[in-house]
């Protein structure tokens, strides 16, 4: 199941973690949300994204 | 898990700010052009927020990318205690919660969990989506 976990700190700092998305679909899923919220301070794709991209390159 | 992003909240949605005020039992005064500071001083603003029990008021001022909250954090004014510090922490957090909820609903997600963490953080989980 695709889920998005959002943690909002006491000062409004937000961390968003996506789960269950395939490849870069997680980036598309949060793109509008990030635009609406404010300034992105860090953006860390995890290993799953890189693996999906490598598989795509091999195919 | 596939993606982790960190964001600093910017207040750019006045409706979400109004909902946040209501959630905290603060009062949003649309078009109140002065917010009470120390003594008889008033800070010019587009809107103002009053907090029950606080002598001072929060000025909502137009900023380049939305809205800026300004207030006198002097302890006797009552705002720093109500807001959790000098950066309107509680209000900014409540605003961010409402803004996230609103944007996620717009994208077809439903909120499955909302809980307060041990360090005061608000944890929200959304599922579904279009």
N, CA and C atoms of all chains as a GROMACS GRO file, in nm:
protein
  567
    1UNK      N    1   0.085  -0.120   0.000
    1UNK     CA    2   0.000   0.000   0.000
    1UNK      C    3   0.089   0.126   0.000
    2UNK      N    4   0.048   0.225  -0.077
    2UNK     CA    5   0.126   0.350  -0.082
    2UNK      C    6   0.087   0.439   0.035
    3UNK      N    7   0.184   0.479   0.113
    3UNK     CA    8   0.155   0.570   0.224
    3UNK      C    9   0.257   0.685   0.225
    4UNK      N   10   0.213   0.796   0.281
    4UNK     CA   11   0.302   0.911   0.298
    4UNK      C   12   0.299   0.949   0.446
    5UNK      N   13   0.414   0.942   0.510
    5UNK     CA   14   0.424   0.978   0.652
    5UNK      C   15   0.478   1.120   0.661
    6UNK      N   16   0.409   1.203   0.735
    6UNK     CA   17   0.451   1.342   0.750
    6UNK      C   18   0.472   1.371   0.898
    7UNK      N   19   0.589   1.417   0.934
    7UNK     CA   20   0.617   1.454   1.073
    7UNK      C   21   0.641   1.605   1.077
    8UNK      N   22   0.562   1.673   1.162
    8UNK     CA   23   0.572   1.820   1.171
    8UNK      C   24   0.624   1.855   1.308
    9UNK      N   25   0.742   1.913   1.312
    9UNK     CA   26   0.806   1.947   1.438
    9UNK      C   27   0.741   2.065   1.507
   10UNK      N   28   0.777   2.089   1.632
   10UNK     CA   29   0.715   2.197   1.710
   10UNK      C   30   0.733   2.335   1.648
   11UNK      N   31   0.830   2.352   1.559
   11UNK     CA   32   0.852   2.482   1.495
   11UNK      C   33   0.806   2.484   1.350
   12UNK      N   34   0.734   2.380   1.308
   12UNK     CA   35   0.684   2.376   1.171
   12UNK      C   36   0.778   2.311   1.072
   13UNK      N   37   0.892   2.255   1.120
   13UNK     CA   38   0.980   2.185   1.026
   13UNK      C   39   0.915   2.050   0.991
   14UNK      N   40   0.916   2.018   0.865
   14UNK     CA   41   0.839   1.904   0.817
   14UNK      C   42   0.931   1.800   0.755
   15UNK      N   43   0.907   1.674   0.788
   15UNK     CA   44   0.979   1.566   0.722
   15UNK      C   45   0.876   1.475   0.656
   16UNK      N   46   0.897   1.446   0.530
   16UNK     CA   47   0.802   1.364   0.455
   16UNK      C   48   0.872   1.237   0.411
   17UNK      N   49   0.808   1.124   0.438
   17UNK     CA   50   0.867   0.996   0.400
   17UNK      C   51   0.762   0.918   0.320
   18UNK      N   52   0.797   0.876   0.201
   18UNK     CA   53   0.702   0.801   0.119
   18UNK      C   54   0.734   0.652   0.127
   19UNK      N   55   0.630   0.571   0.121
   19UNK     CA   56   0.649   0.425   0.127
   19UNK      C   57   0.561   0.357   0.023
   20UNK      N   58   0.614   0.252  -0.038
   20UNK     CA   59   0.533   0.170  -0.128
   20UNK      C   60   0.520   0.224  -0.270
   21UNK      N   61   0.592   0.331  -0.303
   21UNK     CA   62   0.586   0.385  -0.440
   21UNK      C   63   0.693   0.317  -0.525
   22UNK      N   64   0.666   0.307  -0.653
   22UNK     CA   65   0.766   0.246  -0.742
   22UNK      C   66   0.849   0.356  -0.806
   23UNK      N   67   0.981   0.341  -0.796
   23UNK     CA   68   1.072   0.436  -0.860
   23UNK      C   69   1.047   0.579  -0.820
   24UNK      N   70   1.044   0.666  -0.921
   24UNK     CA   71   1.032   0.809  -0.894
   24UNK      C   72   0.887   0.855  -0.876
   25UNK      N   73   0.794   0.760  -0.870
   25UNK     CA   74   0.653   0.797  -0.848
   25UNK      C   75   0.637   0.869  -0.714
   26UNK      N   76   0.726   0.838  -0.619
   26UNK     CA   77   0.718   0.903  -0.488
   26UNK      C   78   0.749   1.052  -0.500
   27UNK      N   79   0.837   1.087  -0.593
   27UNK     CA   80   0.872   1.228  -0.612
   27UNK      C   81   0.753   1.303  -0.671
   28UNK      N   82   0.688   1.241  -0.768
   28UNK     CA   83   0.568   1.303  -0.827
   28UNK      C   84   0.459   1.318  -0.723
   29UNK      N   85   0.447   1.220  -0.634
   29UNK     CA   86   0.339   1.221  -0.534
   29UNK      C   87   0.352   1.337  -0.436
   30UNK      N   88   0.476   1.379  -0.410
   30UNK     CA   89   0.496   1.483  -0.308
   30UNK      C   90   0.531   1.620  -0.369
   31UNK      N   91   0.544   1.625  -0.499
   31UNK     CA   92   0.590   1.748  -0.565
   31UNK      C   93   0.500   1.869  -0.533
   32UNK      N   94   0.368   1.850  -0.549
   32UNK     CA   95   0.274   1.960  -0.525
   32UNK      C   96   0.270   1.998  -0.377
   33UNK      N   97   0.280   1.896  -0.291
   33UNK     CA   98   0.277   1.921  -0.147
   33UNK      C   99   0.396   2.008  -0.107
   34UNK      N  100   0.513   1.974  -0.157
   34UNK     CA  101   0.634   2.050  -0.124
   34UNK      C  102   0.623   2.194  -0.173
   35UNK      N  103   0.569   2.210  -0.291
   35UNK     CA  104   0.553   2.343  -0.349
   35UNK      C  105   0.460   2.428  -0.261
   36UNK      N  106   0.359   2.364  -0.207
   36UNK     CA  107   0.260   2.435  -0.126
   36UNK      C  108   0.312   2.469   0.013
   37UNK      N  109   0.408   2.388   0.062
   37UNK     CA  110   0.450   2.404   0.201
   37UNK      C  111   0.557   2.508   0.227
   38UNK      N  112   0.655   2.513   0.141
   38UNK     CA  113   0.763   2.609   0.170
   38UNK      C  114   0.893   2.572   0.106
   39UNK      N  115   1.000   2.586   0.184
   39UNK     CA  116   1.134   2.574   0.128
   39UNK      C  117   1.193   2.436   0.162
   40UNK      N  118   1.231   2.361   0.061
   40UNK     CA  119   1.291   2.230   0.082
   40UNK      C  120   1.435   2.249   0.130
   41UNK      N  121   1.470   2.187   0.243
   41UNK     CA  122   1.605   2.203   0.297
   41UNK      C  123   1.692   2.080   0.270
   42UNK      N  124   1.628   1.964   0.251
   42UNK     CA  125   1.704   1.848   0.207
   42UNK      C  126   1.611   1.750   0.137
   43UNK      N  127   1.668   1.674   0.045
   43UNK     CA  128   1.589   1.583  -0.037
   43UNK      C  129   1.675   1.460  -0.060
   44UNK      N  130   1.637   1.349  -0.001
   44UNK     CA  131   1.722   1.230  -0.004
   44UNK      C  132   1.650   1.110  -0.066
   45UNK      N  133   1.676   1.083  -0.193
   45UNK     CA  134   1.620   0.960  -0.250
   45UNK      C  135   1.687   0.840  -0.184
   46UNK      N  136   1.614   0.738  -0.155
   46UNK     CA  137   1.675   0.622  -0.089
   46UNK      C  138   1.718   0.519  -0.193
   47UNK      N  139   1.779   0.413  -0.145
   47UNK     CA  140   1.839   0.313  -0.232
   47UNK      C  141   1.740   0.258  -0.335
   48UNK      N  142   1.613   0.245  -0.294
   48UNK     CA  143   1.513   0.186  -0.384
   48UNK      C  144   1.499   0.264  -0.514
   49UNK      N  145   1.508   0.396  -0.504
   49UNK     CA  146   1.496   0.477  -0.625
   49UNK      C  147   1.612   0.449  -0.719
   50UNK      N  148   1.734   0.448  -0.662
   50UNK     CA  149   1.852   0.424  -0.745
   50UNK      C  150   1.846   0.286  -0.810
   51UNK      N  151   1.800   0.186  -0.734
   51UNK     CA  152   1.791   0.050  -0.789
   51UNK      C  153   1.692   0.046  -0.905
   52UNK      N  154   1.578   0.113  -0.888
   52UNK     CA  155   1.476   0.115  -0.993
   52UNK      C  156   1.532   0.182  -1.119
   53UNK      N  157   1.611   0.287  -1.099
   53UNK     CA  158   1.667   0.356  -1.215
   53UNK      C  159   1.774   0.272  -1.286
   54UNK      N  160   1.851   0.200  -1.205
   54UNK     CA  161   1.952   0.112  -1.265
   54UNK      C  162   1.886   0.002  -1.348
   55UNK      N  163   1.776  -0.054  -1.294
   55UNK     CA  164   1.705  -0.160  -1.366
   55UNK      C  165   1.649  -0.106  -1.498
   56UNK      N  166   1.601   0.016  -1.494
   56UNK     CA  167   1.545   0.080  -1.613
   56UNK      C  168   1.654   0.098  -1.720
   57UNK      N  169   1.775   0.137  -1.672
   57UNK     CA  170   1.886   0.156  -1.766
   57UNK      C  171   1.928   0.025  -1.831
   58UNK      N  172   1.922  -0.082  -1.748
   58UNK     CA  173   1.963  -0.213  -1.800
   58UNK      C  174   1.863  -0.265  -1.903
   59UNK      N  175   1.735  -0.234  -1.885
   59UNK     CA  176   1.629  -0.288  -1.973
   59UNK      C  177   1.635  -0.228  -2.114
   60UNK      N  178   1.018   0.215   0.187
   60UNK     CA  179   1.063   0.354   0.195
   60UNK      C  180   1.136   0.391   0.066
   61UNK      N  181   1.110   0.510   0.017
   61UNK     CA  182   1.180   0.544  -0.106
   61UNK      C  183   1.224   0.689  -0.116
   62UNK      N  184   1.182   0.774  -0.024
   62UNK     CA  185   1.212   0.915  -0.045
   62UNK      C  186   1.190   0.992   0.086
   63UNK      N  187   1.288   1.071   0.127
   63UNK     CA  188   1.272   1.151   0.248
   63UNK      C  189   1.305   1.297   0.216
   64UNK      N  190   1.215   1.386   0.251
   64UNK     CA  191   1.234   1.528   0.221
   64UNK      C  192   1.212   1.610   0.348
   65UNK      N  193   1.293   1.712   0.369
   65UNK     CA  194   1.272   1.804   0.481
   65UNK      C  195   1.235   1.942   0.427
   66UNK      N  196   1.142   2.008   0.494
   66UNK     CA  197   1.091   2.136   0.445
   66UNK      C  198   1.076   2.233   0.563
   67UNK      N  199   1.109   2.360   0.540
   67UNK     CA  200   1.078   2.465   0.638
   67UNK      C  201   0.947   2.530   0.595
   68UNK      N  202   0.853   2.538   0.688
   68UNK     CA  203   0.720   2.590   0.654
   68UNK      C  204   0.720   2.739   0.625
   69UNK      N  205   0.653   2.778   0.516
   69UNK     CA  206   0.627   2.918   0.486
   69UNK      C  207   0.475   2.938   0.496
   70UNK      N  208   0.432   3.043   0.560
   70UNK     CA  209   0.288   3.068   0.571
   70UNK      C  210   0.244   3.143   0.445
   71UNK      N  211   0.170   3.072   0.360
   71UNK     CA  212   0.126   3.132   0.234
   71UNK      C  213  -0.022   3.107   0.207
   72UNK      N  214  -0.093   3.055   0.306
   72UNK     CA  215  -0.234   3.021   0.290
   72UNK      C  216  -0.311   3.077   0.410
   73UNK      N  217  -0.377   3.188   0.387
   73UNK     CA  218  -0.446   3.256   0.497
   73UNK      C  219  -0.560   3.171   0.555
   74UNK      N  220  -0.629   3.096   0.469
   74UNK     CA  221  -0.738   3.010   0.517
   74UNK      C  222  -0.685   2.902   0.612
   75UNK      N  223  -0.570   2.844   0.577
   75UNK     CA  224  -0.510   2.743   0.664
   75UNK      C  225  -0.466   2.806   0.796
   76UNK      N  226  -0.419   2.930   0.791
   76UNK     CA  227  -0.379   3.000   0.914
   76UNK      C  228  -0.502   3.024   1.003
   77UNK      N  229  -0.614   3.057   0.942
   77UNK     CA  230  -0.738   3.078   1.019
   77UNK      C  231  -0.781   2.948   1.087
   78UNK      N  232  -0.771   2.836   1.015
   78UNK     CA  233  -0.808   2.706   1.074
   78UNK      C  234  -0.714   2.673   1.190
   79UNK      N  235  -0.584   2.703   1.171
   79UNK     CA  236  -0.486   2.677   1.278
   79UNK      C  237  -0.520   2.759   1.402
   80UNK      N  238  -0.558   2.885   1.382
   80UNK     CA  239  -0.596   2.971   1.495
   80UNK      C  240  -0.715   2.911   1.571
   81UNK      N  241  -0.812   2.864   1.495
   81UNK     CA  242  -0.932   2.806   1.556
   81UNK      C  243  -0.895   2.681   1.638
   82UNK      N  244  -0.805   2.598   1.580
   82UNK     CA  245  -0.763   2.475   1.649
   82UNK      C  246  -0.697   2.506   1.783
   83UNK      N  247  -0.626   2.619   1.790
   83UNK     CA  248  -0.555   2.657   1.914
   83UNK      C  249  -0.639   2.748   2.003
   84UNK      N  250  -0.763   2.776   1.957
   84UNK     CA  251  -0.854   2.868   2.027
   84UNK      C  252  -0.799   3.010   2.032
   85UNK      N  253  -0.724   3.048   1.927
   85UNK     CA  254  -0.682   3.186   1.907
   85UNK      C  255  -0.789   3.253   1.820
   86UNK      N  256  -0.790   3.386   1.817
   86UNK     CA  257  -0.890   3.457   1.737
   86UNK      C  258  -0.824   3.533   1.624
   87UNK      N  259  -0.866   3.504   1.501
   87UNK     CA  260  -0.812   3.571   1.384
   87UNK      C  261  -0.899   3.692   1.351
   88UNK      N  262  -0.840   3.811   1.344
   88UNK     CA  263  -0.916   3.934   1.317
   88UNK      C  264  -0.879   3.985   1.178
   89UNK      N  265  -0.965   3.953   1.084
   89UNK     CA  266  -0.940   3.992   0.944
   89UNK      C  267  -0.943   4.145   0.932
   90UNK      N  268  -0.845   4.198   0.860
   90UNK     CA  269  -0.835   4.342   0.831
   90UNK      C  270  -0.816   4.430   0.955
   91UNK      N  271  -0.771   4.372   1.064
   91UNK     CA  272  -0.732   4.455   1.180
   91UNK      C  273  -0.591   4.505   1.151
   92UNK      N  274  -0.576   4.635   1.134
   92UNK     CA  275  -0.451   4.689   1.080
   92UNK      C  276  -0.348   4.730   1.185
   93UNK      N  277  -0.372   4.693   1.309
   93UNK     CA  278  -0.274   4.720   1.413
   93UNK      C  279  -0.278   4.610   1.518
   94UNK      N  280  -0.160   4.567   1.564
   94UNK     CA  281  -0.154   4.465   1.669
   94UNK      C  282  -0.088   4.526   1.792
   95UNK      N  283  -0.148   4.504   1.907
   95UNK     CA  284  -0.103   4.566   2.032
   95UNK      C  285   0.032   4.508   2.077
   96UNK      N  286   0.126   4.599   2.103
   96UNK     CA  287   0.256   4.563   2.157
   96UNK      C  288   0.267   4.622   2.298
   97UNK      N  289   0.390   4.649   2.339
   97UNK     CA  290   0.416   4.706   2.471
   97UNK      C  291   0.355   4.845   2.484
   98UNK      N  292   0.296   4.872   2.600
   98UNK     CA  293   0.238   5.004   2.625
   98UNK      C  294   0.126   5.033   2.526
   99UNK      N  295   0.134   5.150   2.464
   99UNK     CA  296   0.032   5.187   2.366
   99UNK      C  297   0.078   5.158   2.223
  100UNK      N  298   0.195   5.096   2.209
  100UNK     CA  299   0.249   5.073   2.075
  100UNK      C  300   0.164   4.972   1.998
  101UNK      N  301   0.150   4.998   1.869
  101UNK     CA  302   0.078   4.905   1.782
  101UNK      C  303   0.163   4.881   1.658
  102UNK      N  304   0.175   4.757   1.619
  102UNK     CA  305   0.249   4.720   1.498
  102UNK      C  306   0.151   4.718   1.381
  103UNK      N  307   0.186   4.785   1.273
  103UNK     CA  308   0.095   4.785   1.159
  103UNK      C  309   0.094   4.647   1.094
  104UNK      N  310  -0.020   4.606   1.044
  104UNK     CA  311  -0.034   4.472   0.987
  104UNK      C  312  -0.156   4.467   0.896
  105UNK      N  313  -0.170   4.356   0.826
  105UNK     CA  314  -0.288   4.336   0.740
  105UNK      C  315  -0.401   4.272   0.819
  106UNK      N  316  -0.363   4.184   0.913
  106UNK     CA  317  -0.459   4.114   0.999
  106UNK      C  318  -0.391   4.097   1.136
  107UNK      N  319  -0.471   4.060   1.235
  107UNK     CA  320  -0.412   4.039   1.367
  107UNK      C  321  -0.472   3.914   1.432
  108UNK      N  322  -0.396   3.859   1.526
  108UNK     CA  323  -0.443   3.740   1.599
  108UNK      C  324  -0.436   3.772   1.747
  109UNK      N  325  -0.543   3.743   1.817
  109UNK     CA  326  -0.541   3.759   1.962
  109UNK      C  327  -0.544   3.621   2.028
  110UNK      N  328  -0.480   3.615   2.143
  110UNK     CA  329  -0.467   3.489   2.217
  110UNK      C  330  -0.532   3.511   2.353
  111UNK      N  331  -0.632   3.430   2.389
  111UNK     CA  332  -0.695   3.449   2.520
  111UNK      C  333  -0.594   3.450   2.634
  112UNK      N  334  -0.602   3.549   2.719
  112UNK     CA  335  -0.511   3.559   2.833
  112UNK      C  336  -0.384   3.635   2.805
  113UNK      N  337  -0.355   3.668   2.679
  113UNK     CA  338  -0.232   3.742   2.644
  113UNK      C  339  -0.266   3.890   2.624
  114UNK      N  340  -0.182   3.977   2.677
  114UNK     CA  341  -0.206   4.121   2.663
  114UNK      C  342  -0.167   4.171   2.524
  115UNK      N  343  -0.062   4.111   2.467
  115UNK     CA  344  -0.015   4.154   2.335
  115UNK      C  345  -0.085   4.075   2.224
  116UNK      N  346  -0.070   4.126   2.101
  116UNK     CA  347  -0.135   4.061   1.986
  116UNK      C  348  -0.032   4.024   1.880
  117UNK      N  349  -0.068   3.933   1.792
  117UNK     CA  350   0.021   3.889   1.683
  117UNK      C  351  -0.016   3.967   1.557
  118UNK      N  352   0.084   4.027   1.495
  118UNK     CA  353   0.062   4.099   1.369
  118UNK      C  354   0.085   4.002   1.253
  119UNK      N  355  -0.012   3.998   1.162
  119UNK     CA  356   0.003   3.916   1.040
  119UNK      C  357   0.035   4.013   0.927
  120UNK      N  358   0.160   4.011   0.884
  120UNK     CA  359   0.208   4.110   0.786
  120UNK      C  360   0.234   4.044   0.651
  121UNK      N  361   0.203   4.116   0.546
  121UNK     CA  362   0.228   4.063   0.412
  121UNK      C  363   0.379   4.052   0.391
  122UNK      N  364   0.423   3.941   0.335
  122UNK     CA  365   0.565   3.919   0.307
  122UNK      C  366   0.579   3.879   0.160
  123UNK      N  367   0.703   3.868   0.116
  123UNK     CA  368   0.728   3.840  -0.026
  123UNK      C  369   0.659   3.713  -0.075
  124UNK      N  370   0.668   3.608   0.005
  124UNK     CA  371   0.611   3.480  -0.040
  124UNK      C  372   0.489   3.438   0.041
  125UNK      N  373   0.422   3.531   0.103
  125UNK     CA  374   0.305   3.494   0.182
  125UNK      C  375   0.284   3.588   0.299
  126UNK      N  376   0.297   3.532   0.420
  126UNK     CA  377   0.266   3.609   0.540
  126UNK      C  378   0.373   3.588   0.645
  127UNK      N  379   0.397   3.694   0.720
  127UNK     CA  380   0.497   3.690   0.826
  127UNK      C  381   0.426   3.721   0.958
  128UNK      N  382   0.459   3.644   1.062
  128UNK     CA  383   0.398   3.667   1.194
  128UNK      C  384   0.497   3.747   1.279
  129UNK      N  385   0.452   3.858   1.334
  129UNK     CA  386   0.540   3.940   1.418
  129UNK      C  387   0.472   3.964   1.552
  130UNK      N  388   0.550   3.955   1.659
  130UNK     CA  389   0.493   3.984   1.791
  130UNK      C  390   0.604   4.014   1.889
  131UNK      N  391   0.566   4.078   1.998
  131UNK     CA  392   0.660   4.110   2.104
  131UNK      C  393   0.664   3.992   2.201
  132UNK      N  394   0.779   3.923   2.210
  132UNK     CA  395   0.785   3.804   2.295
  132UNK      C  396   0.808   3.832   2.444
  133UNK      N  397   0.805   3.961   2.480
  133UNK     CA  398   0.826   3.995   2.621
  133UNK      C  399   0.731   3.911   2.706
  134UNK      N  400   0.786   3.847   2.809
  134UNK     CA  401   0.710   3.745   2.884
  134UNK      C  402   0.576   3.794   2.939
  135UNK      N  403   0.576   3.916   2.992
  135UNK     CA  404   0.451   3.967   3.051
  135UNK      C  405   0.341   3.988   2.946
  136UNK      N  406   0.379   3.996   2.820
  136UNK     CA  407   0.279   4.011   2.714
  136UNK      C  408   0.198   3.884   2.691
  137UNK      N  409   0.252   3.772   2.739
  137UNK     CA  410   0.178   3.646   2.736
  137UNK      C  411   0.188   3.564   2.608
  138UNK      N  412   0.251   3.621   2.503
  138UNK     CA  413   0.250   3.548   2.375
  138UNK      C  414   0.356   3.438   2.367
  139UNK      N  415   0.477   3.464   2.421
  139UNK     CA  416   0.582   3.362   2.405
  139UNK      C  417   0.543   3.231   2.474
  140UNK      N  418   0.472   3.244   2.588
  140UNK     CA  419   0.429   3.121   2.656
  140UNK      C  420   0.321   3.050   2.573
  141UNK      N  421   0.224   3.127   2.523
  141UNK     CA  422   0.114   3.068   2.446
  141UNK      C  423   0.161   3.009   2.314
  142UNK      N  424   0.267   3.069   2.258
  142UNK     CA  425   0.313   3.026   2.125
  142UNK      C  426   0.431   2.929   2.132
  143UNK      N  427   0.481   2.906   2.252
  143UNK     CA  428   0.589   2.808   2.268
  143UNK      C  429   0.726   2.862   2.237
  144UNK      N  430   0.742   2.995   2.225
  144UNK     CA  431   0.874   3.051   2.200
  144UNK      C  432   0.866   3.182   2.125
  145UNK      N  433   0.979   3.218   2.064
  145UNK     CA  434   0.988   3.349   1.997
  145UNK      C  435   0.958   3.341   1.847
  146UNK      N  436   0.932   3.221   1.798
  146UNK     CA  437   0.908   3.205   1.653
  146UNK      C  438   0.767   3.151   1.626
  147UNK      N  439   0.674   3.178   1.714
  147UNK     CA  440   0.533   3.136   1.698
  147UNK      C  441   0.523   2.986   1.673
  148UNK      N  442   0.608   2.908   1.742
  148UNK     CA  443   0.621   2.766   1.714
  148UNK      C  444   0.488   2.690   1.710
  149UNK      N  445   0.405   2.708   1.813
  149UNK     CA  446   0.278   2.632   1.817
  149UNK      C  447   0.188   2.668   1.700
  150UNK      N  448   0.183   2.795   1.668
  150UNK     CA  449   0.095   2.840   1.559
  150UNK      C  450   0.148   2.792   1.424
  151UNK      N  451   0.278   2.798   1.405
  151UNK     CA  452   0.337   2.752   1.278
  151UNK      C  453   0.315   2.601   1.263
  152UNK      N  454   0.328   2.527   1.372
  152UNK     CA  455   0.304   2.383   1.365
  152UNK      C  456   0.158   2.354   1.330
  153UNK      N  457   0.066   2.424   1.397
  153UNK     CA  458  -0.077   2.402   1.369
  153UNK      C  459  -0.111   2.440   1.225
  154UNK      N  460  -0.047   2.546   1.176
  154UNK     CA  461  -0.066   2.586   1.036
  154UNK      C  462  -0.016   2.474   0.944
  155UNK      N  463   0.103   2.423   0.970
  155UNK     CA  464   0.160   2.319   0.884
  155UNK      C  465   0.072   2.194   0.883
  156UNK      N  466   0.018   2.158   0.998
  156UNK     CA  467  -0.072   2.041   1.006
  156UNK      C  468  -0.192   2.062   0.914
  157UNK      N  469  -0.254   2.179   0.923
  157UNK     CA  470  -0.372   2.208   0.841
  157UNK      C  471  -0.335   2.214   0.693
  158UNK      N  472  -0.223   2.275   0.662
  158UNK     CA  473  -0.182   2.289   0.522
  158UNK      C  474  -0.154   2.152   0.459
  159UNK      N  475  -0.085   2.066   0.534
  159UNK     CA  476  -0.058   1.931   0.484
  159UNK      C  477  -0.189   1.855   0.466
  160UNK      N  478  -0.278   1.860   0.565
  160UNK     CA  479  -0.406   1.789   0.556
  160UNK      C  480  -0.484   1.834   0.434
  161UNK      N  481  -0.488   1.964   0.412
  161UNK     CA  482  -0.564   2.023   0.302
  161UNK      C  483  -0.505   1.981   0.165
  162UNK      N  484  -0.373   1.990   0.153
  162UNK     CA  485  -0.309   1.956   0.025
  162UNK      C  486  -0.320   1.806  -0.005
  163UNK      N  487  -0.307   1.724   0.099
  163UNK     CA  488  -0.317   1.580   0.078
  163UNK      C  489  -0.460   1.542   0.039
  164UNK      N  490  -0.560   1.603   0.099
  164UNK     CA  491  -0.700   1.576   0.065
  164UNK      C  492  -0.725   1.614  -0.081
  165UNK      N  493  -0.665   1.724  -0.124
  165UNK     CA  494  -0.681   1.770  -0.262
  165UNK      C  495  -0.624   1.667  -0.361
  166UNK      N  496  -0.522   1.593  -0.318
  166UNK     CA  497  -0.462   1.493  -0.404
  166UNK      C  498  -0.526   1.355  -0.386
  167UNK      N  499  -0.635   1.349  -0.308
  167UNK     CA  500  -0.709   1.224  -0.293
  167UNK      C  501  -0.659   1.131  -0.183
  168UNK      N  502  -0.572   1.182  -0.096
  168UNK     CA  503  -0.524   1.098   0.015
  168UNK      C  504  -0.615   1.113   0.136
  169UNK      N  505  -0.628   1.006   0.210
  169UNK     CA  506  -0.704   1.014   0.336
  169UNK      C  507  -0.606   0.995   0.452
  170UNK      N  508  -0.634   1.069   0.560
  170UNK     CA  509  -0.545   1.062   0.677
  170UNK      C  510  -0.585   0.940   0.760
  171UNK      N  511  -0.491   0.848   0.782
  171UNK     CA  512  -0.522   0.726   0.858
  171UNK      C  513  -0.473   0.736   1.003
  172UNK      N  514  -0.376   0.822   1.028
  172UNK     CA  515  -0.322   0.836   1.165
  172UNK      C  516  -0.285   0.981   1.190
  173UNK      N  517  -0.314   1.027   1.311
  173UNK     CA  518  -0.268   1.159   1.356
  173UNK      C  519  -0.238   1.147   1.504
  174UNK      N  520  -0.112   1.159   1.538
  174UNK     CA  521  -0.076   1.146   1.680
  174UNK      C  522   0.039   1.241   1.714
  175UNK      N  523   0.045   1.273   1.843
  175UNK     CA  524   0.150   1.361   1.894
  175UNK      C  525   0.266   1.274   1.941
  176UNK      N  526   0.388   1.305   1.898
  176UNK     CA  527   0.505   1.229   1.939
  176UNK      C  528   0.560   1.276   2.073
  177UNK      N  529   0.658   1.204   2.123
  177UNK     CA  530   0.715   1.231   2.254
  177UNK      C  531   0.783   1.367   2.263
  178UNK      N  532   0.833   1.418   2.150
  178UNK     CA  533   0.904   1.547   2.150
  178UNK      C  534   0.818   1.662   2.099
  179UNK      N  535   0.688   1.642   2.102
  179UNK     CA  536   0.597   1.749   2.060
  179UNK      C  537   0.568   1.751   1.911
  180UNK      N  538   0.630   1.659   1.837
  180UNK     CA  539   0.606   1.657   1.692
  180UNK      C  540   0.470   1.594   1.661
  181UNK      N  541   0.409   1.638   1.552
  181UNK     CA  542   0.281   1.583   1.509
  181UNK      C  543   0.310   1.484   1.396
  182UNK      N  544   0.261   1.362   1.414
  182UNK     CA  545   0.286   1.259   1.312
  182UNK      C  546   0.156   1.230   1.238
  183UNK      N  547   0.159   1.243   1.106
  183UNK     CA  548   0.041   1.218   1.024
  183UNK      C  549   0.075   1.110   0.921
  184UNK      N  550  -0.020   1.020   0.899
  184UNK     CA  551   0.000   0.917   0.796
  184UNK      C  552  -0.116   0.925   0.698
  185UNK      N  553  -0.084   0.927   0.567
  185UNK     CA  554  -0.185   0.935   0.463
  185UNK      C  555  -0.175   0.813   0.371
  186UNK      N  556  -0.289   0.768   0.322
  186UNK     CA  557  -0.291   0.655   0.229
  186UNK      C  558  -0.385   0.689   0.114
  187UNK      N  559  -0.368   0.614   0.006
  187UNK     CA  560  -0.455   0.633  -0.110
  187UNK      C  561  -0.390   0.721  -0.212
  188UNK      N  562  -0.457   0.820  -0.256
  188UNK     CA  563  -0.403   0.913  -0.356
  188UNK      C  564  -0.448   0.876  -0.496
  189UNK      N  565  -0.441   0.976  -0.583
  189UNK     CA  566  -0.486   0.952  -0.721
  189UNK      C  567  -0.367   0.916  -0.809
   0.00000   0.00000   0.00000
